[in-house]
Amino acid sequence: MGIEQTFINKFMRIFEIEKPKSPEQLRLDQLRANSKRASNALKMERNRQKMQRAQKALRSIRPVTSTN
């Protein structure tokens, strides 16, 4: 029986070893995840606006000419 117990513990997955999180810890995890998503969305929006400004500047420097 001792050998079987060692074998099971050696190959257990992490979620099988960890205790379930308390409601407070789950809430904190969710708040952290929301904060990270908002931060990433803000960074993406700033990059999008930066690209728009750069493209506008390029268009004003080099106007599009039509070839006929």
N, CA and C of each residue as an Amber inpcrd file, in Angstrom:
protein
   204
   0.8270000  -1.1960000   0.0000000   0.0000000   0.0000000   0.0000000
   0.8650000   1.2520000   0.0000000   1.9880000   1.2360000   0.6810000
   2.8770000   2.3950000   0.7230000   3.4400000   2.7510000  -0.6340000
   3.7480000   1.7390000  -1.4470000   4.2900000   1.9780000  -2.7900000
   3.2260000   2.6250000  -3.6660000   2.0020000   2.1390000  -3.6060000
   0.9130000   2.6970000  -4.4070000   0.6540000   4.1560000  -4.0340000
   0.6810000   4.4880000  -2.7610000   0.4530000   5.8600000  -2.2960000
   1.5300000   6.7900000  -2.8470000   2.7970000   6.3730000  -2.8210000
   3.8930000   7.1770000  -3.3510000   3.7090000   7.4040000  -4.8420000
   3.3270000   6.3630000  -5.5700000   3.1180000   6.4590000  -7.0110000
   2.0220000   7.4700000  -7.3440000   0.9280000   7.4230000  -6.6260000
  -0.1870000   8.3430000  -6.8730000   0.2390000   9.7770000  -6.5820000
   0.8900000  10.0320000  -5.4640000   1.3080000  11.3860000  -5.1160000
   2.3510000  11.9300000  -6.0780000   3.2160000  11.0810000  -6.5780000
   4.2800000  11.5240000  -7.4680000   3.7270000  12.0290000  -8.7980000
   2.6360000  11.4740000  -9.2520000   2.1040000  11.8160000 -10.5610000
   0.7880000  12.5860000 -10.5080000   0.4650000  13.1480000  -9.3630000
  -0.7700000  13.9340000  -9.2590000  -0.5990000  15.2610000  -9.9950000
  -1.6820000  15.7400000 -10.5300000  -1.6600000  17.0400000 -11.2030000
  -1.7670000  18.1480000 -10.1660000  -1.3470000  19.3370000 -10.5500000
  -1.3400000  20.4570000  -9.6110000  -2.7520000  20.7570000  -9.1100000
  -3.7460000  20.7650000  -9.9980000  -5.1070000  21.0970000  -9.5550000
  -5.6650000  20.0430000  -8.6060000  -5.0840000  18.8530000  -8.6010000
  -5.5200000  17.8330000  -7.6560000  -4.9030000  18.0440000  -6.2770000
  -3.7760000  18.7450000  -6.2230000  -3.0710000  18.9800000  -4.9660000
  -3.5630000  20.2560000  -4.2900000  -3.8300000  21.3020000  -5.0770000
  -4.2350000  22.5960000  -4.5240000  -5.6040000  22.5140000  -3.8660000
  -5.7760000  23.3210000  -2.8510000  -7.0820000  23.4280000  -2.2000000
  -7.9650000  24.3590000  -3.0300000  -9.2700000  24.1870000  -2.9550000
 -10.1500000  25.1160000  -3.6770000 -10.0010000  26.5350000  -3.1190000
 -10.1000000  27.5140000  -4.0170000  -9.9420000  28.9080000  -3.6000000
 -11.1920000  29.4020000  -2.8930000 -10.9810000  30.3120000  -1.9590000
 -12.1010000  30.9080000  -1.2360000 -12.8210000  31.9020000  -2.1550000
 -14.0530000  32.2530000  -1.8580000 -14.7690000  33.2410000  -2.6730000
 -14.0180000  34.5730000  -2.7590000 -13.3560000  34.9660000  -1.6730000
 -12.5940000  36.2210000  -1.6880000 -11.4340000  36.1300000  -2.6670000
 -10.7360000  34.9770000  -2.6640000  -9.6040000  34.8080000  -3.5730000
 -10.0690000  34.7300000  -5.0200000 -11.1970000  34.0870000  -5.2570000
 -11.7490000  34.0360000  -6.6130000 -12.1010000  35.4400000  -7.1040000
 -12.6700000  36.2570000  -6.2190000 -13.0100000  37.6370000  -6.5920000
 -11.7540000  38.4340000  -6.9240000 -10.7050000  38.2770000  -6.1080000
  -9.4500000  38.9820000  -6.3860000  -8.8480000  38.5430000  -7.7260000
  -8.9010000  37.2550000  -7.9940000  -8.3930000  36.7550000  -9.2750000
  -9.1650000  37.3590000 -10.4460000 -10.4850000  37.4460000 -10.2850000
 -11.3210000  38.0130000 -11.3420000 -11.0190000  39.4920000 -11.5410000
 -10.8440000  40.2270000 -10.4540000 -10.5090000  41.6490000 -10.5600000
  -9.1510000  41.8480000 -11.2450000  -8.1980000  40.9940000 -10.9140000
  -6.8800000  41.0780000 -11.5720000  -7.0040000  40.8110000 -13.0700000
  -7.7880000  39.8030000 -13.4260000  -7.9750000  39.4650000 -14.8340000
  -8.6520000  40.6170000 -15.5830000  -9.6720000  41.2230000 -14.9630000
 -10.3550000  42.3600000 -15.5940000  -9.3970000  43.5280000 -15.7730000
  -8.5720000  43.7730000 -14.7740000  -7.6030000  44.8630000 -14.8510000
  -6.6170000  44.6300000 -15.9840000  -6.1580000  43.4090000 -16.1040000
  -5.1960000  43.0850000 -17.1640000  -5.8350000  43.2300000 -18.5410000
  -7.0980000  42.7770000 -18.6830000  -7.7960000  42.9270000 -19.9680000
  -7.9750000  44.3930000 -20.3210000  -8.3470000  45.2130000 -19.3440000
  -8.5370000  46.6470000 -19.5930000  -7.2160000  47.3020000 -19.9760000
  -6.1540000  46.9190000 -19.3170000  -4.8330000  47.4640000 -19.6210000
  -4.4150000  47.1110000 -21.0500000  -4.6460000  45.8610000 -21.4330000
  -4.3070000  45.4370000 -22.7900000  -5.1620000  46.1550000 -23.8270000
  -6.4350000  46.3480000 -23.5400000  -7.3210000  47.0480000 -24.4710000
  -6.8780000  48.4980000 -24.6340000  -6.4650000  49.1280000 -23.5390000
  -5.9930000  50.5100000 -23.6000000  -4.7250000  50.6020000 -24.4390000
  -3.8080000  49.6600000 -24.2420000  -2.5620000  49.6660000 -25.0010000
  -2.8360000  49.4750000 -26.4980000  -3.7540000  48.5680000 -26.8280000
  -4.1000000  48.3430000 -28.2320000  -4.7520000  49.5710000 -28.8530000
  -5.6260000  50.2360000 -28.1070000  -6.2890000  51.4390000 -28.6270000
  -5.2820000  52.5580000 -28.8510000  -4.3520000  52.7260000 -27.9300000
  -3.3190000  53.7510000 -28.1130000  -2.4740000  53.4590000 -29.3460000
  -2.1180000  52.2010000 -29.5510000  -1.3480000  51.8300000 -30.7400000
  -2.1400000  52.0720000 -32.0110000  -3.4420000  51.7790000 -31.9830000
  -4.2880000  52.0030000 -33.1570000  -4.3380000  53.4770000 -33.5110000
  -4.5230000  54.3260000 -32.4850000  -4.5660000  55.7640000 -32.7240000
  -3.2180000  56.2950000 -33.2040000  -2.1420000  55.7460000 -32.6680000
  -0.7980000  56.1440000 -33.0980000  -0.5970000  55.8060000 -34.5780000
  -1.0460000  54.6270000 -34.9920000  -0.9350000  54.2220000 -36.3940000
  -1.7760000  55.1290000 -37.2920000  -2.9610000  55.4920000 -36.8380000
  -3.8090000  56.3840000 -37.6260000  -3.1340000  57.7330000 -37.8240000
  -2.5440000  58.2770000 -36.7520000  -1.8490000  59.5610000 -36.8700000
  -0.6670000  59.4590000 -37.8280000   0.0800000  58.3680000 -37.7620000
   1.2280000  58.1790000 -38.6440000   0.7820000  58.0710000 -40.1010000
  -0.2980000  57.3270000 -40.3540000  -0.8000000  57.2100000 -41.7200000
  -1.3070000  58.5450000 -42.2420000  -1.9600000  59.3160000 -41.3930000
  -2.4450000  60.6360000 -41.7860000  -1.2710000  61.5490000 -42.1250000
  -0.2090000  61.4850000 -41.3170000   0.9760000  62.2970000 -41.5770000
   1.6220000  61.8990000 -42.9010000   1.6980000  60.6060000 -43.1830000
   2.2690000  60.1570000 -44.4500000   1.4290000  60.6230000 -45.6350000
   0.1020000  60.5710000 -45.4950000  -0.7660000  61.0280000 -46.5930000
  -0.5990000  62.5200000 -46.8310000  -0.4000000  63.3010000 -45.7680000
  -0.2580000  64.7430000 -45.9530000   1.1000000  65.0870000 -46.5800000
   2.1170000  64.3030000 -46.2870000   3.4440000  64.5290000 -46.8750000
   3.4570000  64.1100000 -48.3400000   2.8760000  62.9870000 -48.6460000
   2.8900000  62.4360000 -49.9920000   1.4610000  62.2230000 -50.4480000
   0.8560000  63.2540000 -51.0380000  -0.5370000  63.1070000 -51.4740000
  -0.6620000  62.0240000 -52.5540000  -1.7820000  61.3440000 -52.5490000
  -2.0360000  60.2940000 -53.5260000  -2.3260000  60.9390000 -54.8730000
  -1.5890000  60.4980000 -55.8890000  -1.8140000  61.0280000 -57.2290000
  -2.3900000  59.9160000 -58.0850000  -3.3580000  60.2760000 -58.8840000
  -3.9780000  59.2820000 -59.7500000  -3.2470000  59.2700000 -61.0770000
  -3.0510000  58.0840000 -61.6270000  -2.3760000  57.9410000 -62.9330000
  -3.4190000  57.7220000 -64.0150000  -3.4400000  58.5910000 -65.0080000
  -4.4160000  58.4760000 -66.1030000  -3.6920000  58.2700000 -67.3810000
